[in-house]
Amino acid sequence: MQADPDEVFFFEDERKLVVSYNNERIVRICADESRVVTPLRITYDDRTATVMPGDCIRVEAMEVFLEPDENLDANTFLKAEVQTLN
């Protein structure tokens, strides 16, 4: 099973639950290029990782939360793509 990527936008200090399943799934998360060089923090099943703009990561998890690693200035945003691969 593979779902199309979902786009997720973050403003200021938002934290969002982007994946919630009953069983572990492989999830691909990409932080889009941005004029704001702020890493994206990924919290998944009691683990944490960061992704720089333009990079991707794959994790196996039941729950995945995303948030900017630093507070964003007003009128700026980060965009991420989240895709469940199985």
Biopython code that builds the backbone (N, CA, C, O; Angstrom):
import numpy as np
from Bio.PDB.StructureBuilder import StructureBuilder

atoms = [
    (1, "MET", "N", (0.843, -1.178, 0.000)),
    (1, "MET", "CA", (0.000, 0.000, 0.000)),
    (1, "MET", "C", (0.888, 1.241, 0.000)),
    (1, "MET", "O", (1.828, 1.332, 0.789)),
    (2, "GLN", "N", (0.598, 2.185, -0.870)),
    (2, "GLN", "CA", (1.338, 3.433, -0.915)),
    (2, "GLN", "C", (0.367, 4.567, -1.166)),
    (2, "GLN", "O", (-0.380, 4.548, -2.144)),
    (3, "ALA", "N", (0.376, 5.543, -0.295)),
    (3, "ALA", "CA", (-0.511, 6.693, -0.430)),
    (3, "ALA", "C", (0.242, 7.833, -1.114)),
    (3, "ALA", "O", (1.469, 7.907, -1.037)),
    (4, "ASP", "N", (-0.493, 8.717, -1.780)),
    (4, "ASP", "CA", (0.117, 9.911, -2.356)),
    (4, "ASP", "C", (0.618, 10.802, -1.220)),
    (4, "ASP", "O", (0.058, 10.778, -0.125)),
    (5, "PRO", "N", (1.676, 11.595, -1.472)),
    (5, "PRO", "CA", (2.188, 12.474, -0.417)),
    (5, "PRO", "C", (1.167, 13.534, -0.015)),
    (5, "PRO", "O", (0.436, 14.057, -0.856)),
    (6, "ASP", "N", (1.127, 13.838, 1.258)),
    (6, "ASP", "CA", (0.319, 14.937, 1.785)),
    (6, "ASP", "C", (1.247, 16.119, 2.028)),
    (6, "ASP", "O", (2.372, 15.939, 2.494)),
    (7, "GLU", "N", (0.787, 17.317, 1.719)),
    (7, "GLU", "CA", (1.541, 18.525, 2.015)),
    (7, "GLU", "C", (1.084, 19.075, 3.357)),
    (7, "GLU", "O", (-0.112, 19.154, 3.637)),
    (8, "VAL", "N", (2.055, 19.454, 4.182)),
    (8, "VAL", "CA", (1.767, 19.991, 5.505)),
    (8, "VAL", "C", (2.530, 21.311, 5.638)),
    (8, "VAL", "O", (3.725, 21.368, 5.348)),
    (9, "PHE", "N", (1.851, 22.360, 6.071)),
    (9, "PHE", "CA", (2.467, 23.673, 6.247)),
    (9, "PHE", "C", (2.554, 24.011, 7.731)),
    (9, "PHE", "O", (1.641, 23.715, 8.501)),
    (10, "PHE", "N", (3.664, 24.633, 8.121)),
    (10, "PHE", "CA", (3.892, 25.014, 9.515)),
    (10, "PHE", "C", (4.148, 26.505, 9.610)),
    (10, "PHE", "O", (4.933, 27.060, 8.841)),
    (11, "PHE", "N", (3.484, 27.151, 10.555)),
    (11, "PHE", "CA", (3.642, 28.569, 10.809)),
    (11, "PHE", "C", (4.022, 28.753, 12.273)),
    (11, "PHE", "O", (3.454, 28.090, 13.141)),
    (12, "GLU", "N", (4.966, 29.634, 12.564)),
    (12, "GLU", "CA", (5.442, 29.956, 13.904)),
    (12, "GLU", "C", (5.865, 28.698, 14.652)),
    (12, "GLU", "O", (6.832, 28.057, 14.240)),
    (13, "ASP", "N", (5.191, 28.315, 15.727)),
    (13, "ASP", "CA", (5.663, 27.167, 16.522)),
    (13, "ASP", "C", (4.653, 26.018, 16.534)),
    (13, "ASP", "O", (4.461, 25.376, 17.567)),
    (14, "GLU", "N", (4.014, 25.757, 15.409)),
    (14, "GLU", "CA", (3.005, 24.695, 15.330)),
    (14, "GLU", "C", (3.632, 23.305, 15.449)),
    (14, "GLU", "O", (4.748, 23.067, 14.989)),
    (15, "ARG", "N", (2.891, 22.403, 16.074)),
    (15, "ARG", "CA", (3.249, 20.981, 16.146)),
    (15, "ARG", "C", (2.039, 20.216, 15.646)),
    (15, "ARG", "O", (0.918, 20.459, 16.093)),
    (16, "LYS", "N", (2.263, 19.280, 14.708)),
    (16, "LYS", "CA", (1.135, 18.567, 14.111)),
    (16, "LYS", "C", (1.363, 17.065, 14.114)),
    (16, "LYS", "O", (2.462, 16.580, 13.841)),
    (17, "LEU", "N", (0.292, 16.340, 14.429)),
    (17, "LEU", "CA", (0.275, 14.893, 14.274)),
    (17, "LEU", "C", (-0.036, 14.618, 12.810)),
    (17, "LEU", "O", (-1.108, 14.981, 12.327)),
    (18, "VAL", "N", (0.894, 13.979, 12.093)),
    (18, "VAL", "CA", (0.698, 13.759, 10.663)),
    (18, "VAL", "C", (0.442, 12.295, 10.314)),
    (18, "VAL", "O", (-0.028, 11.992, 9.217)),
    (19, "VAL", "N", (0.752, 11.382, 11.245)),
    (19, "VAL", "CA", (0.520, 9.952, 11.020)),
    (19, "VAL", "C", (0.057, 9.340, 12.334)),
    (19, "VAL", "O", (0.628, 9.604, 13.392)),
    (20, "SER", "N", (-0.988, 8.519, 12.252)),
    (20, "SER", "CA", (-1.462, 7.786, 13.419)),
    (20, "SER", "C", (-2.086, 6.477, 12.945)),
    (20, "SER", "O", (-3.169, 6.465, 12.360)),
    (21, "TYR", "N", (-1.377, 5.367, 13.210)),
    (21, "TYR", "CA", (-1.834, 4.033, 12.811)),
    (21, "TYR", "C", (-1.809, 3.096, 14.011)),
    (21, "TYR", "O", (-1.199, 3.405, 15.035)),
    (22, "ASN", "N", (-2.472, 1.951, 13.883)),
    (22, "ASN", "CA", (-2.449, 0.941, 14.936)),
    (22, "ASN", "C", (-1.214, 0.061, 14.848)),
    (22, "ASN", "O", (-0.813, -0.542, 15.844)),
    (23, "ASN", "N", (-0.600, -0.023, 13.657)),
    (23, "ASN", "CA", (0.612, -0.814, 13.437)),
    (23, "ASN", "C", (1.674, 0.079, 12.820)),
    (23, "ASN", "O", (1.359, 1.101, 12.211)),
    (24, "GLU", "N", (2.946, -0.314, 12.982)),
    (24, "GLU", "CA", (4.028, 0.461, 12.389)),
    (24, "GLU", "C", (3.907, 0.494, 10.868)),
    (24, "GLU", "O", (3.546, -0.499, 10.237)),
    (25, "ARG", "N", (4.214, 1.641, 10.300)),
    (25, "ARG", "CA", (4.245, 1.838, 8.850)),
    (25, "ARG", "C", (5.547, 2.531, 8.502)),
    (25, "ARG", "O", (6.145, 3.198, 9.346)),
    (26, "ILE", "N", (5.984, 2.379, 7.273)),
    (26, "ILE", "CA", (7.136, 3.130, 6.791)),
    (26, "ILE", "C", (6.608, 4.451, 6.250)),
    (26, "ILE", "O", (5.729, 4.480, 5.388)),
    (27, "VAL", "N", (7.156, 5.536, 6.767)),
    (27, "VAL", "CA", (6.699, 6.874, 6.408)),
    (27, "VAL", "C", (7.902, 7.668, 5.893)),
    (27, "VAL", "O", (8.958, 7.706, 6.525)),
    (28, "ARG", "N", (7.718, 8.294, 4.741)),
    (28, "ARG", "CA", (8.760, 9.145, 4.152)),
    (28, "ARG", "C", (8.364, 10.600, 4.389)),
    (28, "ARG", "O", (7.252, 11.018, 4.065)),
    (29, "ILE", "N", (9.298, 11.362, 4.961)),
    (29, "ILE", "CA", (9.051, 12.770, 5.281)),
    (29, "ILE", "C", (10.118, 13.608, 4.593)),
    (29, "ILE", "O", (11.313, 13.360, 4.754)),
    (30, "CYS", "N", (9.681, 14.600, 3.827)),
    (30, "CYS", "CA", (10.603, 15.500, 3.130)),
    (30, "CYS", "C", (10.317, 16.935, 3.545)),
    (30, "CYS", "O", (9.164, 17.367, 3.565)),
    (31, "ALA", "N", (11.379, 17.672, 3.876)),
    (31, "ALA", "CA", (11.261, 19.098, 4.173)),
    (31, "ALA", "C", (11.585, 19.848, 2.887)),
    (31, "ALA", "O", (12.696, 19.741, 2.367)),
    (32, "ASP", "N", (10.632, 20.598, 2.381)),
    (32, "ASP", "CA", (10.842, 21.330, 1.133)),
    (32, "ASP", "C", (11.882, 22.427, 1.296)),
    (32, "ASP", "O", (12.099, 22.949, 2.390)),
    (33, "GLU", "N", (12.526, 22.766, 0.166)),
    (33, "GLU", "CA", (13.431, 23.912, 0.132)),
    (33, "GLU", "C", (12.653, 25.141, 0.594)),
    (33, "GLU", "O", (11.468, 25.283, 0.292)),
    (34, "SER", "N", (13.311, 26.007, 1.312)),
    (34, "SER", "CA", (12.635, 27.187, 1.848)),
    (34, "SER", "C", (13.635, 28.325, 1.973)),
    (34, "SER", "O", (14.837, 28.100, 2.115)),
    (35, "ARG", "N", (13.124, 29.548, 1.919)),
    (35, "ARG", "CA", (14.016, 30.686, 2.149)),
    (35, "ARG", "C", (14.403, 30.781, 3.619)),
    (35, "ARG", "O", (15.340, 31.495, 3.976)),
    (36, "VAL", "N", (13.683, 30.063, 4.464)),
    (36, "VAL", "CA", (13.977, 29.994, 5.896)),
    (36, "VAL", "C", (14.721, 28.690, 6.153)),
    (36, "VAL", "O", (14.168, 27.610, 5.945)),
    (37, "VAL", "N", (15.957, 28.780, 6.597)),
    (37, "VAL", "CA", (16.752, 27.574, 6.826)),
    (37, "VAL", "C", (16.537, 27.111, 8.261)),
    (37, "VAL", "O", (17.351, 27.363, 9.149)),
    (38, "THR", "N", (15.423, 26.433, 8.456)),
    (38, "THR", "CA", (15.068, 25.898, 9.770)),
    (38, "THR", "C", (14.814, 24.407, 9.615)),
    (38, "THR", "O", (13.995, 24.010, 8.786)),
    (39, "PRO", "N", (15.493, 23.573, 10.389)),
    (39, "PRO", "CA", (15.237, 22.134, 10.314)),
    (39, "PRO", "C", (13.817, 21.795, 10.762)),
    (39, "PRO", "O", (13.178, 22.546, 11.499)),
    (40, "LEU", "N", (13.354, 20.658, 10.299)),
    (40, "LEU", "CA", (12.058, 20.127, 10.695)),
    (40, "LEU", "C", (12.306, 19.032, 11.722)),
    (40, "LEU", "O", (13.053, 18.090, 11.457)),
    (41, "ARG", "N", (11.682, 19.150, 12.898)),
    (41, "ARG", "CA", (11.834, 18.139, 13.951)),
    (41, "ARG", "C", (10.750, 17.079, 13.771)),
    (41, "ARG", "O", (9.572, 17.393, 13.601)),
    (42, "ILE", "N", (11.175, 15.821, 13.814)),
    (42, "ILE", "CA", (10.278, 14.685, 13.653)),
    (42, "ILE", "C", (10.314, 13.885, 14.944)),
    (42, "ILE", "O", (11.372, 13.425, 15.373)),
    (43, "THR", "N", (9.159, 13.726, 15.556)),
    (43, "THR", "CA", (9.050, 12.909, 16.762)),
    (43, "THR", "C", (8.184, 11.713, 16.403)),
    (43, "THR", "O", (7.041, 11.870, 15.973)),
    (44, "TYR", "N", (8.732, 10.520, 16.580)),
    (44, "TYR", "CA", (8.010, 9.310, 16.203)),
    (44, "TYR", "C", (8.288, 8.201, 17.206)),
    (44, "TYR", "O", (9.440, 7.840, 17.445)),
    (45, "ASP", "N", (7.231, 7.670, 17.786)),
    (45, "ASP", "CA", (7.325, 6.554, 18.732)),
    (45, "ASP", "C", (8.496, 6.701, 19.712)),
    (45, "ASP", "O", (9.352, 5.821, 19.790)),
    (46, "ASP", "N", (8.533, 7.803, 20.454)),
    (46, "ASP", "CA", (9.535, 8.078, 21.485)),
    (46, "ASP", "C", (10.944, 8.313, 20.944)),
    (46, "ASP", "O", (11.908, 8.232, 21.705)),
    (47, "ARG", "N", (11.086, 8.599, 19.659)),
    (47, "ARG", "CA", (12.380, 8.940, 19.066)),
    (47, "ARG", "C", (12.258, 10.298, 18.384)),
    (47, "ARG", "O", (11.159, 10.755, 18.072)),
    (48, "THR", "N", (13.399, 10.930, 18.160)),
    (48, "THR", "CA", (13.407, 12.242, 17.523)),
    (48, "THR", "C", (14.497, 12.285, 16.461)),
    (48, "THR", "O", (15.573, 11.710, 16.624)),
    (49, "ALA", "N", (14.190, 12.985, 15.362)),
    (49, "ALA", "CA", (15.161, 13.210, 14.295)),
    (49, "ALA", "C", (14.912, 14.597, 13.736)),
    (49, "ALA", "O", (13.861, 15.188, 13.981)),
    (50, "THR", "N", (15.873, 15.119, 12.986)),
    (50, "THR", "CA", (15.683, 16.394, 12.309)),
    (50, "THR", "C", (16.029, 16.235, 10.839)),
    (50, "THR", "O", (16.871, 15.419, 10.464)),
    (51, "VAL", "N", (15.365, 17.026, 10.021)),
    (51, "VAL", "CA", (15.593, 17.016, 8.575)),
    (51, "VAL", "C", (15.798, 18.456, 8.135)),
    (51, "VAL", "O", (15.014, 19.341, 8.479)),
    (52, "MET", "N", (16.854, 18.679, 7.377)),
    (52, "MET", "CA", (17.135, 20.015, 6.845)),
    (52, "MET", "C", (16.297, 20.250, 5.597)),
    (52, "MET", "O", (15.909, 19.290, 4.931)),
    (53, "PRO", "N", (16.008, 21.509, 5.264)),
    (53, "PRO", "CA", (15.260, 21.809, 4.040)),
    (53, "PRO", "C", (15.937, 21.172, 2.821)),
    (53, "PRO", "O", (17.150, 21.277, 2.638)),
    (54, "GLY", "N", (15.126, 20.513, 1.999)),
    (54, "GLY", "CA", (15.632, 19.829, 0.816)),
    (54, "GLY", "C", (15.975, 18.371, 1.040)),
    (54, "GLY", "O", (16.265, 17.659, 0.079)),
    (55, "ASP", "N", (15.950, 17.903, 2.292)),
    (55, "ASP", "CA", (16.279, 16.507, 2.609)),
    (55, "ASP", "C", (15.034, 15.711, 2.969)),
    (55, "ASP", "O", (13.972, 16.269, 3.243)),
    (56, "CYS", "N", (15.195, 14.374, 2.960)),
    (56, "CYS", "CA", (14.105, 13.452, 3.316)),
    (56, "CYS", "C", (14.623, 12.424, 4.313)),
    (56, "CYS", "O", (15.828, 12.222, 4.458)),
    (57, "ILE", "N", (13.679, 11.780, 4.996)),
    (57, "ILE", "CA", (13.999, 10.703, 5.930)),
    (57, "ILE", "C", (12.865, 9.689, 5.869)),
    (57, "ILE", "O", (11.715, 10.043, 5.608)),
    (58, "ARG", "N", (13.198, 8.428, 6.111)),
    (58, "ARG", "CA", (12.187, 7.374, 6.250)),
    (58, "ARG", "C", (12.229, 6.870, 7.677)),
    (58, "ARG", "O", (13.302, 6.634, 8.233)),
    (59, "VAL", "N", (11.051, 6.707, 8.269)),
    (59, "VAL", "CA", (10.957, 6.178, 9.629)),
    (59, "VAL", "C", (9.894, 5.087, 9.652)),
    (59, "VAL", "O", (8.972, 5.079, 8.837)),
    (60, "GLU", "N", (10.040, 4.174, 10.598)),
    (60, "GLU", "CA", (9.001, 3.175, 10.855)),
    (60, "GLU", "C", (8.341, 3.583, 12.159)),
    (60, "GLU", "O", (8.989, 3.652, 13.203)),
    (61, "ALA", "N", (7.029, 3.856, 12.088)),
    (61, "ALA", "CA", (6.359, 4.383, 13.272)),
    (61, "ALA", "C", (4.860, 4.197, 13.186)),
    (61, "ALA", "O", (4.298, 3.985, 12.111)),
    (62, "MET", "N", (4.216, 4.283, 14.362)),
    (62, "MET", "CA", (2.758, 4.302, 14.426)),
    (62, "MET", "C", (2.246, 5.736, 14.502)),
    (62, "MET", "O", (1.193, 6.053, 13.949)),
    (63, "GLU", "N", (3.003, 6.615, 15.198)),
    (63, "GLU", "CA", (2.629, 8.028, 15.303)),
    (63, "GLU", "C", (3.821, 8.896, 14.926)),
    (63, "GLU", "O", (4.955, 8.638, 15.331)),
    (64, "VAL", "N", (3.537, 9.930, 14.142)),
    (64, "VAL", "CA", (4.585, 10.868, 13.742)),
    (64, "VAL", "C", (4.071, 12.294, 13.947)),
    (64, "VAL", "O", (3.012, 12.666, 13.443)),
    (65, "PHE", "N", (4.841, 13.078, 14.694)),
    (65, "PHE", "CA", (4.570, 14.499, 14.890)),
    (65, "PHE", "C", (5.665, 15.292, 14.181)),
    (65, "PHE", "O", (6.828, 14.889, 14.186)),
    (66, "LEU", "N", (5.298, 16.407, 13.578)),
    (66, "LEU", "CA", (6.258, 17.300, 12.945)),
    (66, "LEU", "C", (6.122, 18.694, 13.527)),
    (66, "LEU", "O", (5.034, 19.118, 13.918)),
    (67, "GLU", "N", (7.260, 19.411, 13.581)),
    (67, "GLU", "CA", (7.258, 20.800, 14.015)),
    (67, "GLU", "C", (8.574, 21.444, 13.600)),
    (67, "GLU", "O", (9.579, 20.751, 13.447)),
    (68, "PRO", "N", (8.579, 22.765, 13.417)),
    (68, "PRO", "CA", (9.843, 23.450, 13.140)),
    (68, "PRO", "C", (10.784, 23.273, 14.332)),
    (68, "PRO", "O", (10.344, 23.288, 15.481)),
    (69, "ASP", "N", (12.072, 23.106, 14.056)),
    (69, "ASP", "CA", (13.050, 22.923, 15.127)),
    (69, "ASP", "C", (13.303, 24.225, 15.885)),
    (69, "ASP", "O", (13.801, 24.208, 17.011)),
    (70, "GLU", "N", (12.957, 25.356, 15.262)),
    (70, "GLU", "CA", (13.074, 26.670, 15.887)),
    (70, "GLU", "C", (11.786, 27.436, 15.618)),
    (70, "GLU", "O", (11.088, 27.151, 14.644)),
    (71, "ASN", "N", (11.463, 28.403, 16.468)),
    (71, "ASN", "CA", (10.292, 29.243, 16.208)),
    (71, "ASN", "C", (10.487, 29.998, 14.903)),
    (71, "ASN", "O", (11.562, 30.538, 14.641)),
    (72, "LEU", "N", (9.447, 30.031, 14.093)),
    (72, "LEU", "CA", (9.499, 30.752, 12.829)),
    (72, "LEU", "C", (9.078, 32.194, 13.031)),
    (72, "LEU", "O", (8.243, 32.492, 13.885)),
    (73, "ASP", "N", (9.656, 33.085, 12.250)),
    (73, "ASP", "CA", (9.240, 34.484, 12.278)),
    (73, "ASP", "C", (7.840, 34.607, 11.697)),
    (73, "ASP", "O", (7.388, 33.749, 10.938)),
    (74, "ALA", "N", (7.166, 35.682, 12.063)),
    (74, "ALA", "CA", (5.848, 35.952, 11.482)),
    (74, "ALA", "C", (5.976, 36.057, 9.962)),
    (74, "ALA", "O", (7.003, 36.503, 9.450)),
    (75, "ASN", "N", (4.950, 35.652, 9.259)),
    (75, "ASN", "CA", (4.888, 35.700, 7.793)),
    (75, "ASN", "C", (5.869, 34.754, 7.102)),
    (75, "ASN", "O", (6.178, 34.945, 5.926)),
    (76, "THR", "N", (6.364, 33.736, 7.815)),
    (76, "THR", "CA", (7.180, 32.703, 7.187)),
    (76, "THR", "C", (6.539, 31.349, 7.459)),
    (76, "THR", "O", (5.713, 31.216, 8.361)),
    (77, "PHE", "N", (6.920, 30.357, 6.682)),
    (77, "PHE", "CA", (6.361, 29.025, 6.874)),
    (77, "PHE", "C", (7.338, 27.966, 6.390)),
    (77, "PHE", "O", (8.267, 28.254, 5.636)),
    (78, "LEU", "N", (7.111, 26.738, 6.836)),
    (78, "LEU", "CA", (7.815, 25.568, 6.335)),
    (78, "LEU", "C", (6.797, 24.651, 5.695)),
    (78, "LEU", "O", (5.647, 24.586, 6.131)),
    (79, "LYS", "N", (7.214, 23.946, 4.666)),
    (79, "LYS", "CA", (6.337, 22.980, 4.007)),
    (79, "LYS", "C", (7.026, 21.628, 4.028)),
    (79, "LYS", "O", (8.225, 21.519, 3.770)),
    (80, "ALA", "N", (6.242, 20.591, 4.342)),
    (80, "ALA", "CA", (6.766, 19.225, 4.345)),
    (80, "ALA", "C", (5.814, 18.334, 3.547)),
    (80, "ALA", "O", (4.625, 18.620, 3.414)),
    (81, "GLU", "N", (6.379, 17.247, 3.023)),
    (81, "GLU", "CA", (5.566, 16.219, 2.370)),
    (81, "GLU", "C", (5.689, 14.950, 3.174)),
    (81, "GLU", "O", (6.788, 14.547, 3.555)),
    (82, "VAL", "N", (4.551, 14.315, 3.436)),
    (82, "VAL", "CA", (4.501, 13.091, 4.234)),
    (82, "VAL", "C", (3.822, 12.025, 3.380)),
    (82, "VAL", "O", (2.737, 12.240, 2.841)),
    (83, "GLN", "N", (4.490, 10.860, 3.266)),
    (83, "GLN", "CA", (3.947, 9.788, 2.437)),
    (83, "GLN", "C", (4.093, 8.461, 3.174)),
    (83, "GLN", "O", (5.177, 8.115, 3.644)),
    (84, "THR", "N", (2.988, 7.722, 3.270)),
    (84, "THR", "CA", (3.017, 6.387, 3.855)),
    (84, "THR", "C", (3.356, 5.399, 2.746)),
    (84, "THR", "O", (2.683, 5.357, 1.717)),
    (85, "LEU", "N", (4.408, 4.602, 2.963)),
    (85, "LEU", "CA", (4.883, 3.690, 1.927)),
    (85, "LEU", "C", (4.349, 2.277, 2.072)),
    (85, "LEU", "O", (4.332, 1.531, 1.092)),
    (86, "ASN", "N", (3.915, 1.887, 3.252)),
    (86, "ASN", "CA", (3.286, 0.563, 3.397)),
    (86, "ASN", "C", (2.254, 0.577, 4.505)),
    (86, "ASN", "O", (1.623, -0.445, 4.774)),
]
sb = StructureBuilder()
sb.init_structure("model")
sb.init_model(0)
sb.init_chain("A")
sb.init_seg("    ")
for serial, (resi, resn, name, xyz) in enumerate(atoms, 1):
    if name == "N":
        sb.init_residue(resn, " ", resi, " ")
    sb.init_atom(name, np.array(xyz, "f"), 0.0, 1.0, " ", f" {name:<3s}", serial, name[0])
structure = sb.get_structure()
